[in-house]
Amino acid sequence: MRNLLYCFVVVCVVWAGCSNDSSPQKVDLSKREPARIMDADDAITYAYLPQYSHSVSYERHHLLVKYLEKETGYRIRQVFPDTFDEHMRMVGQGKVDISFSNPYVYVKMAHRYGEKAFAQVIESSGDKNFRGEIICRSDNTAIKTLEDCRGKRLIAVDTTSAGGYLYPMSKFYDHGITRRDFSEIEFAPGPGGKQEKVVLAVYAGQFDIGLIREGALGVVANKIDTGKIRVVAYSRYYPGWVYSARKDMNPEVLKKIEDVLFRLSPDTPEHRVILQKAHFLRVVPSRDMEFESVRKLINVLGIDLDK
């Protein structure tokens, strides 16, 4: 196809040089560029790490994506990786330009692929940091303290989840409880919606305890009686969700996207709707150095960023 396009261009140039309306022009065939056809792949791709189901990811971010398109003039397409690992693979393959991910996944992508943080969100709580929760059924009388979790069946979101694994697991480690102290550790199966799946598994009694991020219970409030779920303990607060860009992204394009994101204000009615849908208060500048506490935690837990 490229050869046909090139031949067509050459014929047009030669024809134009031989017309009566202009003088003959010399054509240097040694200088040429491949023809480029615009298609869907030319859109800037935007991916929300699938902590929730795809429908929730779309519902929360589709107005934001439309806003970015309108204000930047770029075509922006939201893509939906099925799993955390697939999200990272797509970043490594250059298939995701703008990534919205948890800080643990960001640190892994920065380590493996040179991903660069450029923004964080101020969450509905008013903070850009968040924490994890250790939950059980409220009628589980065998679990009242962290120490009671020893020997129990545990389900977590994903090995690369910050709020649904890394942060709450650090709470156990702070109290001398390690992975070996649980009778079973499983991770939520299937694509997307893993936070919900952890809550539902604990609710159904399939597991004694679950690890989720703070706020995840609200996502399933229309499915179950969340009063039957009790928070055993909270982790400390750590850095929150982050916007990052692939390492070779055009700096001018990225700067325009940054400026548009940072202009979002809850004081503007149109922006307020977008922010409320996304569960943000604002988007603020951020840089890689702000995630050093996450890197230290990864080292404490003995996690290999290359695995």
N, C-alpha and C positions, 0 to 999 in steps of 0.2 A: 504494500500500500504506500509506504514511504517513497519507494522508487517511482511509482506512478505519479505521486504528487510532485516529486522533484522534476520529472520530465515535463509535466504540465507547466511548472513555473518557468523552466528553460524555454519552452516553446513560446510562452507568452512574452518573455523578455525579448527573444529574437524577433518575434512578430512586431513588437512595439518599436524595436530599433530599425525595422525596415519600412515602417509606415511613412507616408508622405508628410505627416504632421511634425516629425522631429528628425534631427540629424542622426546618422548611424552612431550607435554606442558600442564600445568594446565591452564584452562580457567576460569576466574572469571566473572560469569554472572551478578554479582551485579554492575559491572562497565561497562556501555555502553553508547553510545551517539546515538541520533536519526540520521538516514541516511539523508543526505541533497542532494537533486537533484538540479543541476544548471538549471535555466530557465531564461526567459526574465526578471523576476522580480528581478534577482540578479544584473541587471545593475544599475548604479548610475543614478537617475532621475534628469533631469535639466528642470526647468520650467521658462519661460519668462512670467511675468504678462501680460495678454492679453489687453494691451492698444490699440493695433492695431489688424487687422485681423490675423488669423492664418497663412495665406500665407505670410504676412509681417514679423511675428515673426519667421517663418521658414527661410525665405530669409535672414533675418538679422543675425541669429544665427547658422545656420546649419554648416557653415565652422568653427565657433568657437568650436562647439561641436565635430566635427571631429578632430580638432587640439588637444583638451583635451584628446580625446581617444588615439590618436597616441602618445602623449608625456607622458601620465601617464600610459598607458597600461591597463587602466580600460575600461570596457564597459560603455558607457554613452548614455542615451536615452532621447531625448527631448520629453517632454509631453506637451499637449496643453489644459490647463483648459479653459472652455468657458467664465467664468466670474471672476471678482476679488474675489467674495465670494467663488466660487469653488476653486480658487487657494489657498485661505486661509484654506478652509476645507481640501484640499489634504495635505497641510503642517501639519495641526493638526492631520491627520490620518497617518502621517509618509510616505506618498506616494511621497513626493518631498524631495530629498536630498539637492539639490542646487537650490536656488531660486534667480531669478533676478527680483527685484520688485521696485516700487516707495517707497520713505522713509515713507510715511504715512502707507502703507500696511505693511512695515517692522516693524514699531513701534507697530502696532496692533498684528502682529504675535509674536513679542518678548514678548509682554505683555501676550498674551494668551497661547503661546506654548513654550516659552523659546528659540525662534529662535535667532541665533547669527550672527551679521554682521561681515564680514571679508574683504570686498573689496568694493571700489566704482570705478566708471568709470570716466575718463576725457572725457567729451563730445566733439563733433566736434568744439564747441565754444572755447575750450581750458580751460574750467572750470569744476569742478566736482559738482557745484551748478547749479540750473536752476530756471526758474520762470514760472508763469502762465500768460495767456492772457485773456482779456475780449474782445470779438469780436462782431461786428454787420455787416450788409450789408453796403457797402460804400455809397449806395444811400439812406440810412435811415436818413433823415434830422432831425428826432425827437430825435436822440441820438448823442450828441456831447461831453458830459461830463459824468462823473460817476453819478452826480446828476440826469441826464436825464434817468438813468436806473430804477429809482423808478417807480413802477407800471407796469413794462414791463414783458413780458413772457421770462423766462430764461430756457435754457437747459444746463446741465453739463454732464460730462463724467460718473461719478459714485460717490456714496457717499464716496468711499474709494480711489478716485483718488487724487493725490497730485497736479499735474499741471492742471488737469481738474476739480478741485473743491476746495480743501483745500486752495491752495495758492492764486488763484484769489479771492476767497470768503473773504480771509483776507484783500484784498485791499478794498472791500466794507465796511468791519467792521471798518477799519481804518478811513473811512469817514462817520461813523455813519449810514451806510446802512446795515440792517440785512435781514434775510430770509423773515421776515414778510412784508418787503417793496416791494416784487415782487408780481405781480398778479398771477403768476404761476411759479412753479419750477418743471421741469421734468429731468429725467436722461436717457441717451441713452439706447435704448432697445436692447435685444438680445445678442448673444455671440460675443465676440471680436470686433475689429474695432470701438470701441466707440469714439475715438478721431475723426475719419473720419465722423462718424454719426452726431456728434455735428456740425461740419463745414457744412455738407450737409444740415442739418435741418435749420441752419441760412441762408444759401445760397438760399434755397427754400422758405424762408419767413415764415416757420412754427413757428419760434421763433424769438423774437426781438434781443436777446443777447445770446451768448454762452460762455462757459468757457472751455478753452483748454490749453495744455502745449505749451510753445514756441517751434516752430519747426514742430508742427502738420500740419500746412498749406502746408508744402512742400510735405507731404504724399499724398495729394489730388490734387496736382498741375496738374496731368495728367487727372483729371476728371472734374474739373471746372476751371473757370477763377478766380483765387485767387485775382485778382485785384478788384473784386466785394466785397471782404471782407476787413473790416477795423478794426484795433486794437484800441479799445477805451482806454485801459489802460493795464499796466503790473503790476504784483505783484512784491514784493521784491524777491531777490534771496534767496533760501533755499537749504538745502542739496539735492543732486541729487540721482540718482538710485544706488541701493546697492545690492551687492551679500551677501547672508546669507546662513547658513547651519542649518539643524535641530539639536536640542540640543544634541542628543545622537549619532551624526555622529562620526565615528572612527577618532580620531585626526590625525593619520598618513596619512589616506586617504585624509583628508581635507588639511593637510599641503602640500601634493604633488600637489593637485589641485591649491592651492594658488601659489606655486612656479611657476607652468607652466603658470598661468594667468599673474603673475607679469613679466614674461620674454617676454611677447608680446611687440614688439618694432616696431614703424613705420619706423625705419631705416633698418629693415630686409624686403626685398621684399615680401617674403611669408607671413609674419605677417601683412604687410601693407594691403594686400588684405583682410585678415580676419577682421582687425580693421575697414577698410572702409565699409565693408558689415554691420558690427554691429553698425556703426556710433559712434565708440569710437576713442579716440586718444591713450589712455593707460588704464590699470587697475592698481589701486594703493591700498595699504593696508588701511583698515578702521576699526573702532571699534564702539561699541554701543554708547559711550559717545558723538560721533559726531552728534547725532540726537536729542539732548536735545532741540534745537530750534523748532523742529517739535512737540515735546511733549508739549512745552509751548504754541504753536499755537493751538494745539488741545484743551488745557484747556481754552484758550481765547474764542474759538468758542463754548465751552460747549459740546464737543463731548465725548460720553461715549465709551471707548475702548472695553467694553464688549458687545456692541450691533453691 
